[in-house]
Amino acid sequence: MNILMKFLPKDKRALLELALRITGSLKTQQQRNDVAQYGIEMLADGKVTVAEWAKFGSKLGILRGKH
């Protein structure tokens, strides 16, 4: 992966690194696929609602409700 990263423009490399870090806490390939698919769908219209962000954060395990 590092070799491929060197060929990417700096802005694309930064975005890919961010995506890898965001999904790095997910334990299974299925979780990563689910988050990626939801993110693609969420961003399809170029707008994200608060509810969509909350659902995305929940899927990533970074947003939780009151305990």
N, CA, C and O atoms as a CHARMM CRD file, in Angstrom:
* protein
*
  268
    1    1 MET  N      0.82100  -1.19500   0.00000 PROA 1      0.00000
    2    1 MET  CA     0.00000   0.00000   0.00000 PROA 1      0.00000
    3    1 MET  C      0.86400   1.25800   0.00000 PROA 1      0.00000
    4    1 MET  O      0.53600   2.23000  -0.68000 PROA 1      0.00000
    5    2 ASN  N      1.95600   1.25100   0.74900 PROA 2      0.00000
    6    2 ASN  CA     2.79600   2.44700   0.83100 PROA 2      0.00000
    7    2 ASN  C      3.36400   2.84400  -0.52100 PROA 2      0.00000
    8    2 ASN  O      3.50200   4.03100  -0.81500 PROA 2      0.00000
    9    3 ILE  N      3.69100   1.86400  -1.33700 PROA 3      0.00000
   10    3 ILE  CA     4.23100   2.17300  -2.67500 PROA 3      0.00000
   11    3 ILE  C      3.18400   2.87900  -3.51200 PROA 3      0.00000
   12    3 ILE  O      3.49600   3.84100  -4.21400 PROA 3      0.00000
   13    4 LEU  N      1.94700   2.41600  -3.44700 PROA 4      0.00000
   14    4 LEU  CA     0.86600   3.05300  -4.20400 PROA 4      0.00000
   15    4 LEU  C      0.61400   4.47800  -3.71800 PROA 4      0.00000
   16    4 LEU  O      0.33300   5.37400  -4.51300 PROA 4      0.00000
   17    5 MET  N      0.71700   4.67300  -2.41600 PROA 5      0.00000
   18    5 MET  CA     0.46200   5.99300  -1.83600 PROA 5      0.00000
   19    5 MET  C      1.42100   7.04500  -2.40900 PROA 5      0.00000
   20    5 MET  O      1.03800   8.20000  -2.59200 PROA 5      0.00000
   21    6 LYS  N      2.64500   6.65000  -2.68600 PROA 6      0.00000
   22    6 LYS  CA     3.64200   7.59100  -3.19500 PROA 6      0.00000
   23    6 LYS  C      3.26200   8.15200  -4.56100 PROA 6      0.00000
   24    6 LYS  O      3.68400   9.25000  -4.92300 PROA 6      0.00000
   25    7 PHE  N      2.47000   7.40200  -5.31700 PROA 7      0.00000
   26    7 PHE  CA     2.07900   7.84200  -6.65000 PROA 7      0.00000
   27    7 PHE  C      0.81500   8.70100  -6.66400 PROA 7      0.00000
   28    7 PHE  O      0.46800   9.28900  -7.68800 PROA 7      0.00000
   29    8 LEU  N      0.14100   8.76700  -5.53900 PROA 8      0.00000
   30    8 LEU  CA    -1.07600   9.57200  -5.46200 PROA 8      0.00000
   31    8 LEU  C     -0.73600  11.03100  -5.21500 PROA 8      0.00000
   32    8 LEU  O      0.26100  11.33100  -4.55700 PROA 8      0.00000
   33    9 PRO  N     -1.54700  11.94100  -5.73100 PROA 9      0.00000
   34    9 PRO  CA    -1.36200  13.35000  -5.37900 PROA 9      0.00000
   35    9 PRO  C     -1.55100  13.53000  -3.86800 PROA 9      0.00000
   36    9 PRO  O     -2.27000  12.76000  -3.23200 PROA 9      0.00000
   37   10 LYS  N     -0.91500  14.53100  -3.31300 PROA 10     0.00000
   38   10 LYS  CA    -0.92000  14.74100  -1.86100 PROA 10     0.00000
   39   10 LYS  C     -2.33400  14.81500  -1.29300 PROA 10     0.00000
   40   10 LYS  O     -2.59800  14.25300  -0.23100 PROA 10     0.00000
   41   11 ASP  N     -3.24900  15.50200  -1.98500 PROA 11     0.00000
   42   11 ASP  CA    -4.60600  15.63300  -1.45200 PROA 11     0.00000
   43   11 ASP  C     -5.33600  14.29500  -1.43400 PROA 11     0.00000
   44   11 ASP  O     -6.05600  14.00100  -0.48000 PROA 11     0.00000
   45   12 LYS  N     -5.16300  13.48700  -2.46400 PROA 12     0.00000
   46   12 LYS  CA    -5.79900  12.16600  -2.52200 PROA 12     0.00000
   47   12 LYS  C     -5.18800  11.22800  -1.48000 PROA 12     0.00000
   48   12 LYS  O     -5.89600  10.43300  -0.86100 PROA 12     0.00000
   49   13 ARG  N     -3.89500  11.32400  -1.29600 PROA 13     0.00000
   50   13 ARG  CA    -3.19900  10.51600  -0.29300 PROA 13     0.00000
   51   13 ARG  C     -3.72400  10.83900   1.10500 PROA 13     0.00000
   52   13 ARG  O     -3.94300   9.93500   1.91200 PROA 13     0.00000
   53   14 ALA  N     -3.92500  12.12100   1.39100 PROA 14     0.00000
   54   14 ALA  CA    -4.44300  12.53500   2.69500 PROA 14     0.00000
   55   14 ALA  C     -5.86100  11.99300   2.91400 PROA 14     0.00000
   56   14 ALA  O     -6.19400  11.54500   4.01100 PROA 14     0.00000
   57   15 LEU  N     -6.68200  12.03700   1.88200 PROA 15     0.00000
   58   15 LEU  CA    -8.04500  11.51600   2.00200 PROA 15     0.00000
   59   15 LEU  C     -8.04800  10.00900   2.23600 PROA 15     0.00000
   60   15 LEU  O     -8.82600   9.50400   3.04600 PROA 15     0.00000
   61   16 LEU  N     -7.18900   9.30300   1.53600 PROA 16     0.00000
   62   16 LEU  CA    -7.10100   7.85800   1.71400 PROA 16     0.00000
   63   16 LEU  C     -6.58700   7.51400   3.10800 PROA 16     0.00000
   64   16 LEU  O     -7.08800   6.58400   3.74000 PROA 16     0.00000
   65   17 GLU  N     -5.60000   8.24900   3.59000 PROA 17     0.00000
   66   17 GLU  CA    -5.08900   8.02000   4.94100 PROA 17     0.00000
   67   17 GLU  C     -6.18300   8.26900   5.97500 PROA 17     0.00000
   68   17 GLU  O     -6.29800   7.51700   6.94300 PROA 17     0.00000
   69   18 LEU  N     -6.97800   9.30500   5.78500 PROA 18     0.00000
   70   18 LEU  CA    -8.08600   9.60100   6.68300 PROA 18     0.00000
   71   18 LEU  C     -9.08600   8.45200   6.67700 PROA 18     0.00000
   72   18 LEU  O     -9.51000   7.99600   7.73800 PROA 18     0.00000
   73   19 ALA  N     -9.46400   7.98400   5.49900 PROA 19     0.00000
   74   19 ALA  CA   -10.42200   6.87900   5.38900 PROA 19     0.00000
   75   19 ALA  C     -9.88900   5.62600   6.08400 PROA 19     0.00000
   76   19 ALA  O    -10.63900   4.92700   6.76700 PROA 19     0.00000
   77   20 LEU  N     -8.61300   5.34500   5.91300 PROA 20     0.00000
   78   20 LEU  CA    -8.02700   4.16500   6.54700 PROA 20     0.00000
   79   20 LEU  C     -8.02800   4.28700   8.06600 PROA 20     0.00000
   80   20 LEU  O     -8.26700   3.30700   8.77100 PROA 20     0.00000
   81   21 ARG  N     -7.76600   5.47000   8.56100 PROA 21     0.00000
   82   21 ARG  CA    -7.78800   5.67200  10.01900 PROA 21     0.00000
   83   21 ARG  C     -9.20300   5.60100  10.57100 PROA 21     0.00000
   84   21 ARG  O     -9.43200   5.03400  11.64000 PROA 21     0.00000
   85   22 ILE  N    -10.14900   6.17700   9.84200 PROA 22     0.00000
   86   22 ILE  CA   -11.54100   6.14900  10.28900 PROA 22     0.00000
   87   22 ILE  C    -12.03700   4.71700  10.38900 PROA 22     0.00000
   88   22 ILE  O    -12.68500   4.34600  11.36800 PROA 22     0.00000
   89   23 THR  N    -11.73600   3.91800   9.38500 PROA 23     0.00000
   90   23 THR  CA   -12.24200   2.54600   9.36900 PROA 23     0.00000
   91   23 THR  C    -11.32200   1.56900  10.09500 PROA 23     0.00000
   92   23 THR  O    -11.66300   0.39700  10.25400 PROA 23     0.00000
   93   24 GLY  N    -10.16900   2.03900  10.53100 PROA 24     0.00000
   94   24 GLY  CA    -9.19100   1.16600  11.19100 PROA 24     0.00000
   95   24 GLY  C     -9.68700   0.53700  12.47700 PROA 24     0.00000
   96   24 GLY  O     -9.18900  -0.51700  12.87300 PROA 24     0.00000
   97   25 SER  N    -10.64700   1.14800  13.13600 PROA 25     0.00000
   98   25 SER  CA   -11.14600   0.59300  14.39400 PROA 25     0.00000
   99   25 SER  C    -12.19500  -0.49300  14.17600 PROA 25     0.00000
  100   25 SER  O    -12.57800  -1.18400  15.12000 PROA 25     0.00000
  101   26 LEU  N    -12.65700  -0.64700  12.95000 PROA 26     0.00000
  102   26 LEU  CA   -13.66600  -1.66400  12.66600 PROA 26     0.00000
  103   26 LEU  C    -12.99700  -3.02600  12.58800 PROA 26     0.00000
  104   26 LEU  O    -11.92600  -3.17600  12.00000 PROA 26     0.00000
  105   27 LYS  N    -13.64000  -4.00800  13.18500 PROA 27     0.00000
  106   27 LYS  CA   -12.98800  -5.30800  13.35100 PROA 27     0.00000
  107   27 LYS  C    -13.10300  -6.25000  12.16600 PROA 27     0.00000
  108   27 LYS  O    -12.21600  -7.07400  11.94800 PROA 27     0.00000
  109   28 THR  N    -14.16500  -6.14600  11.40600 PROA 28     0.00000
  110   28 THR  CA   -14.35100  -7.11400  10.32300 PROA 28     0.00000
  111   28 THR  C    -14.43200  -6.42400   8.96700 PROA 28     0.00000
  112   28 THR  O    -14.74500  -5.23800   8.86500 PROA 28     0.00000
  113   29 GLN  N    -14.14500  -7.19000   7.94900 PROA 29     0.00000
  114   29 GLN  CA   -14.26200  -6.67600   6.58300 PROA 29     0.00000
  115   29 GLN  C    -15.70100  -6.27900   6.28500 PROA 29     0.00000
  116   29 GLN  O    -15.94300  -5.29100   5.59100 PROA 29     0.00000
  117   30 GLN  N    -16.66000  -7.04600   6.80800 PROA 30     0.00000
  118   30 GLN  CA   -18.06800  -6.72300   6.58900 PROA 30     0.00000
  119   30 GLN  C    -18.42400  -5.37000   7.19400 PROA 30     0.00000
  120   30 GLN  O    -19.16000  -4.59700   6.57900 PROA 30     0.00000
  121   31 GLN  N    -17.91700  -5.07200   8.38500 PROA 31     0.00000
  122   31 GLN  CA   -18.16500  -3.76100   9.00300 PROA 31     0.00000
  123   31 GLN  C    -17.58100  -2.65300   8.13100 PROA 31     0.00000
  124   31 GLN  O    -18.23000  -1.63000   7.90900 PROA 31     0.00000
  125   32 ARG  N    -16.37200  -2.84900   7.63900 PROA 32     0.00000
  126   32 ARG  CA   -15.74000  -1.84000   6.78500 PROA 32     0.00000
  127   32 ARG  C    -16.52800  -1.65100   5.49700 PROA 32     0.00000
  128   32 ARG  O    -16.72000  -0.52300   5.04200 PROA 32     0.00000
  129   33 ASN  N    -16.98400  -2.75200   4.90900 PROA 33     0.00000
  130   33 ASN  CA   -17.79500  -2.65000   3.69100 PROA 33     0.00000
  131   33 ASN  C    -19.10200  -1.91700   3.95600 PROA 33     0.00000
  132   33 ASN  O    -19.51200  -1.07300   3.16000 PROA 33     0.00000
  133   34 ASP  N    -19.76100  -2.23500   5.07300 PROA 34     0.00000
  134   34 ASP  CA   -21.03000  -1.58400   5.42100 PROA 34     0.00000
  135   34 ASP  C    -20.85300  -0.08100   5.60200 PROA 34     0.00000
  136   34 ASP  O    -21.65700   0.71200   5.11000 PROA 34     0.00000
  137   35 VAL  N    -19.78800   0.30700   6.31800 PROA 35     0.00000
  138   35 VAL  CA   -19.52400   1.73100   6.54100 PROA 35     0.00000
  139   35 VAL  C    -19.21400   2.43200   5.22600 PROA 35     0.00000
  140   35 VAL  O    -19.71800   3.52600   4.97000 PROA 35     0.00000
  141   36 ALA  N    -18.39500   1.81600   4.40000 PROA 36     0.00000
  142   36 ALA  CA   -18.04100   2.42300   3.11700 PROA 36     0.00000
  143   36 ALA  C    -19.27900   2.59500   2.24300 PROA 36     0.00000
  144   36 ALA  O    -19.47400   3.65000   1.64000 PROA 36     0.00000
  145   37 GLN  N    -20.10000   1.57800   2.17600 PROA 37     0.00000
  146   37 GLN  CA   -21.30800   1.65600   1.34900 PROA 37     0.00000
  147   37 GLN  C    -22.25400   2.72800   1.86500 PROA 37     0.00000
  148   37 GLN  O    -22.80700   3.50300   1.08400 PROA 37     0.00000
  149   38 TYR  N    -22.44200   2.77500   3.18500 PROA 38     0.00000
  150   38 TYR  CA   -23.32000   3.79600   3.74500 PROA 38     0.00000
  151   38 TYR  C    -22.75100   5.18800   3.46500 PROA 38     0.00000
  152   38 TYR  O    -23.49800   6.10000   3.11100 PROA 38     0.00000
  153   39 GLY  N    -21.44500   5.35600   3.62000 PROA 39     0.00000
  154   39 GLY  CA   -20.81800   6.65500   3.36100 PROA 39     0.00000
  155   39 GLY  C    -21.00900   7.10200   1.92600 PROA 39     0.00000
  156   39 GLY  O    -21.28400   8.27400   1.67000 PROA 39     0.00000
  157   40 ILE  N    -20.86800   6.18600   0.99600 PROA 40     0.00000
  158   40 ILE  CA   -21.07300   6.50800  -0.42300 PROA 40     0.00000
  159   40 ILE  C    -22.50900   6.94000  -0.66400 PROA 40     0.00000
  160   40 ILE  O    -22.76500   7.93400  -1.34300 PROA 40     0.00000
  161   41 GLU  N    -23.44600   6.18200  -0.10100 PROA 41     0.00000
  162   41 GLU  CA   -24.87000   6.52200  -0.25200 PROA 41     0.00000
  163   41 GLU  C    -25.18300   7.85700   0.41700 PROA 41     0.00000
  164   41 GLU  O    -25.92800   8.67100  -0.12800 PROA 41     0.00000
  165   42 MET  N    -24.61100   8.07900   1.60000 PROA 42     0.00000
  166   42 MET  CA   -24.85400   9.29500   2.36900 PROA 42     0.00000
  167   42 MET  C    -24.39900  10.53400   1.59200 PROA 42     0.00000
  168   42 MET  O    -25.04000  11.58200   1.65300 PROA 42     0.00000
  169   43 LEU  N    -23.31200  10.40600   0.87800 PROA 43     0.00000
  170   43 LEU  CA   -22.73600  11.54900   0.17300 PROA 43     0.00000
  171   43 LEU  C    -23.20800  11.68200  -1.27700 PROA 43     0.00000
  172   43 LEU  O    -22.78700  12.59700  -1.98300 PROA 43     0.00000
  173   44 ALA  N    -24.06400  10.79000  -1.71400 PROA 44     0.00000
  174   44 ALA  CA   -24.47800  10.75500  -3.12200 PROA 44     0.00000
  175   44 ALA  C    -25.08900  12.06500  -3.60800 PROA 44     0.00000
  176   44 ALA  O    -24.84500  12.47900  -4.74200 PROA 44     0.00000
  177   45 ASP  N    -25.87800  12.71900  -2.76500 PROA 45     0.00000
  178   45 ASP  CA   -26.52400  13.96100  -3.19400 PROA 45     0.00000
  179   45 ASP  C    -25.70800  15.20700  -2.82700 PROA 45     0.00000
  180   45 ASP  O    -26.13900  16.32900  -3.09000 PROA 45     0.00000
  181   46 GLY  N    -24.54200  15.01300  -2.22600 PROA 46     0.00000
  182   46 GLY  CA   -23.68100  16.13100  -1.87600 PROA 46     0.00000
  183   46 GLY  C    -24.07800  16.84600  -0.60000 PROA 46     0.00000
  184   46 GLY  O    -23.48000  17.85900  -0.23700 PROA 46     0.00000
  185   47 LYS  N    -25.08400  16.32100   0.08100 PROA 47     0.00000
  186   47 LYS  CA   -25.54100  16.92700   1.33600 PROA 47     0.00000
  187   47 LYS  C    -25.66000  15.83400   2.38400 PROA 47     0.00000
  188   47 LYS  O    -26.01800  14.69600   2.07700 PROA 47     0.00000
  189   48 VAL  N    -25.35500  16.19300   3.62300 PROA 48     0.00000
  190   48 VAL  CA   -25.44300  15.23100   4.71600 PROA 48     0.00000
  191   48 VAL  C    -26.24700  15.86700   5.84200 PROA 48     0.00000
  192   48 VAL  O    -25.95200  16.97600   6.28700 PROA 48     0.00000
  193   49 THR  N    -27.25900  15.15100   6.29100 PROA 49     0.00000
  194   49 THR  CA   -28.06700  15.65300   7.40600 PROA 49     0.00000
  195   49 THR  C    -27.40000  15.28000   8.72400 PROA 49     0.00000
  196   49 THR  O    -26.50500  14.43600   8.76400 PROA 49     0.00000
  197   50 VAL  N    -27.84500  15.91400   9.78700 PROA 50     0.00000
  198   50 VAL  CA   -27.33500  15.58700  11.11700 PROA 50     0.00000
  199   50 VAL  C    -27.63500  14.12400  11.43700 PROA 50     0.00000
  200   50 VAL  O    -26.79700  13.42200  12.00200 PROA 50     0.00000
  201   51 ALA  N    -28.82000  13.67400  11.07700 PROA 51     0.00000
  202   51 ALA  CA   -29.19000  12.27500  11.33400 PROA 51     0.00000
  203   51 ALA  C    -28.27300  11.31800  10.57600 PROA 51     0.00000
  204   51 ALA  O    -27.88800  10.27800  11.11000 PROA 51     0.00000
  205   52 GLU  N    -27.92000  11.66000   9.33700 PROA 52     0.00000
  206   52 GLU  CA   -27.01600  10.80700   8.55900 PROA 52     0.00000
  207   52 GLU  C    -25.63100  10.75900   9.19700 PROA 52     0.00000
  208   52 GLU  O    -25.01900   9.69400   9.28100 PROA 52     0.00000
  209   53 TRP  N    -25.12800  11.93500   9.65500 PROA 53     0.00000
  210   53 TRP  CA   -23.82900  11.96600  10.32100 PROA 53     0.00000
  211   53 TRP  C    -23.86100  11.11100  11.58000 PROA 53     0.00000
  212   53 TRP  O    -22.91400  10.38200  11.87700 PROA 53     0.00000
  213   54 ALA  N    -24.97600  11.21200  12.32200 PROA 54     0.00000
  214   54 ALA  CA   -25.10300  10.43000  13.54400 PROA 54     0.00000
  215   54 ALA  C    -25.09600   8.93400  13.23600 PROA 54     0.00000
  216   54 ALA  O    -24.43900   8.15500  13.92700 PROA 54     0.00000
  217   55 LYS  N    -25.82000   8.54200  12.20800 PROA 55     0.00000
  218   55 LYS  CA   -25.85600   7.12500  11.82800 PROA 55     0.00000
  219   55 LYS  C    -24.47200   6.66000  11.37900 PROA 55     0.00000
  220   55 LYS  O    -24.03900   5.56200  11.72800 PROA 55     0.00000
  221   56 PHE  N    -23.78100   7.49600  10.60700 PROA 56     0.00000
  222   56 PHE  CA   -22.42800   7.17100  10.14600 PROA 56     0.00000
  223   56 PHE  C    -21.49100   7.00100  11.34300 PROA 56     0.00000
  224   56 PHE  O    -20.73700   6.03100  11.41900 PROA 56     0.00000
  225   57 GLY  N    -21.54700   7.94400  12.26700 PROA 57     0.00000
  226   57 GLY  CA   -20.71000   7.85700  13.47300 PROA 57     0.00000
  227   57 GLY  C    -21.03300   6.63200  14.30500 PROA 57     0.00000
  228   57 GLY  O    -20.14100   6.01000  14.88300 PROA 57     0.00000
  229   58 SER  N    -22.30500   6.28900  14.36600 PROA 58     0.00000
  230   58 SER  CA   -22.71700   5.10200  15.09900 PROA 58     0.00000
  231   58 SER  C    -22.15300   3.84600  14.45000 PROA 58     0.00000
  232   58 SER  O    -21.67400   2.94800  15.14300 PROA 58     0.00000
  233   59 LYS  N    -22.20800   3.77900  13.12100 PROA 59     0.00000
  234   59 LYS  CA   -21.66200   2.62900  12.40200 PROA 59     0.00000
  235   59 LYS  C    -20.15300   2.50400  12.63300 PROA 59     0.00000
  236   59 LYS  O    -19.60600   1.40100  12.65300 PROA 59     0.00000
  237   60 LEU  N    -19.49700   3.64400  12.80600 PROA 60     0.00000
  238   60 LEU  CA   -18.05500   3.63900  13.05300 PROA 60     0.00000
  239   60 LEU  C    -17.72300   3.33800  14.51500 PROA 60     0.00000
  240   60 LEU  O    -16.57100   3.06400  14.85300 PROA 60     0.00000
  241   61 GLY  N    -18.74000   3.39100  15.37500 PROA 61     0.00000
  242   61 GLY  CA   -18.50900   3.14600  16.79600 PROA 61     0.00000
  243   61 GLY  C    -17.95800   4.34900  17.52800 PROA 61     0.00000
  244   61 GLY  O    -17.42500   4.21600  18.63000 PROA 61     0.00000
  245   62 ILE  N    -18.08000   5.54700  16.91900 PROA 62     0.00000
  246   62 ILE  CA   -17.53400   6.73900  17.56900 PROA 62     0.00000
  247   62 ILE  C    -18.60500   7.62700  18.18700 PROA 62     0.00000
  248   62 ILE  O    -18.28700   8.52700  18.96300 PROA 62     0.00000
  249   63 LEU  N    -19.86400   7.38700  17.85400 PROA 63     0.00000
  250   63 LEU  CA   -20.96700   8.12400  18.47300 PROA 63     0.00000
  251   63 LEU  C    -21.88000   7.14300  19.17800 PROA 63     0.00000
  252   63 LEU  O    -22.27700   6.11700  18.62700 PROA 63     0.00000
  253   64 ARG  N    -22.19500   7.48500  20.39300 PROA 64     0.00000
  254   64 ARG  CA   -23.09600   6.62200  21.17000 PROA 64     0.00000
  255   64 ARG  C    -24.11900   7.50000  21.86800 PROA 64     0.00000
  256   64 ARG  O    -23.88400   8.68100  22.12200 PROA 64     0.00000
  257   65 GLY  N    -25.24200   6.90400  22.16900 PROA 65     0.00000
  258   65 GLY  CA   -26.27500   7.61000  22.93000 PROA 65     0.00000
  259   65 GLY  C    -25.90600   7.66200  24.39900 PROA 65     0.00000
  260   65 GLY  O    -24.83000   7.21600  24.79700 PROA 65     0.00000
  261   66 LYS  N    -26.81600   8.21400  25.20800 PROA 66     0.00000
  262   66 LYS  CA   -26.59000   8.26200  26.65500 PROA 66     0.00000
  263   66 LYS  C    -26.53200   6.85600  27.21400 PROA 66     0.00000
  264   66 LYS  O    -27.26000   5.96800  26.77100 PROA 66     0.00000
  265   67 HSD  N    -25.67200   6.66200  28.17900 PROA 67     0.00000
  266   67 HSD  CA   -25.51800   5.31800  28.79500 PROA 67     0.00000
  267   67 HSD  C    -26.43200   5.16900  29.94800 PROA 67     0.00000
  268   67 HSD  O    -26.44900   4.11800  30.59000 PROA 67     0.00000
